[in-house]
Amino acid sequence: MPPKKKTKAPANQPKADEKANQNSNPPEEFNASSAVPAKRKAETKDAPSKAPRRSARGASSAQPDPVKLINHLLSPASLDSCRPKDEIEDVQKRGKDLRTYSSSTFSPFEELICAVILSRPISHALGLRSIRTLFNEPHNFTTPKKIREAGFEPIRKALDEARTQHRQKTAEELVLLADAVAEHLGDGEEDEKEMMKTHIKGLGKTGLDIFARRIQAVWPKPYPFADQRTLSGLQKLGLSGSAEELKKLVDDLWTDLDVKDLPGDEDEKKRRVFVQLLERAVGVDLEGNADAVRAEATPKSE
């Protein structure tokens, strides 16, 4: 009998992370008076034509209840599903007041720092650890003034403590970010989008998407915006295929959603719900927990 031919195994595919926003369209305009990316003219280009293909093996035909799913994603109970293991351990060790990307409200400048860090070619866990290290004691590098006063070397040492990658380059970019915001942002002399591209090194297309996704909770002009990476995460949870569809779903289910603890008027609360759903969806996807979260909201068969 002739020997069986060996088949070549497919190459391992890298784990998706924030860098996977290759097909998304960032906000097309920025308001020169507020540095806010304006609403895109059309969301349909960002939305996939259909949900990702799933394996039929072991799959359930039952769909998650949208109200139960959204309320679960809005609750603290879903946090661990979108956090890396080391962040869960860090919160347990240092307390719930620890500022994290997964659960804290950040200023616009802090969101810019996060966008620069998370657009680097590093893992989800390393990016979030870098943010925790920079934004908490003993560093608290949270404003342009603090970063400029500290300078490059303390920023690099903080990133050393985070045991992340590209420490020197990231430290350089954060100092340049602080300088750009202090010297250019809001001076009314140049377009904000062009200013960010020119003066904020490291904030490319992916970084602009991350920034726009987060900042719309407090700045309404980009709303509703969702990048392609996040839309993929939403679909894996059984939610909408576009930003407009998710916005409509939140509007339709509003009276059934648990939003009493959210700040702001109804419009701001809706934007905060929208943003939190995006953030939890992408975090759950990056941590590989989409099936477990779907199961939490799927009616059990009799």
Secondary structure, DSSP 8 states (H G I E B T S, - for coil): -----------------GGG-TT----S-EETTTTEE---S-STTTS-SS------TT--S----HHHHHHHHHSGGGGGGGS-HHHHHHHHHH-TTS--TTT----HHHHHHHHHHHTSSS-HHHHHHHHHHHHSTTT---SHHHHHHH-HHHHHHHHHHTT-SSHHHHHHHHHHHHHHHHHTTTSSSS-HHHHHHHHSTT--HHHHHHHHHHHTTT--TT-S---HHHHHHHHHTT--SSHHHHHHHHHHHGGGS--TT--S-HHHHHHHHHHHHHHHHHHHHHTT-HHHHHHHHS----
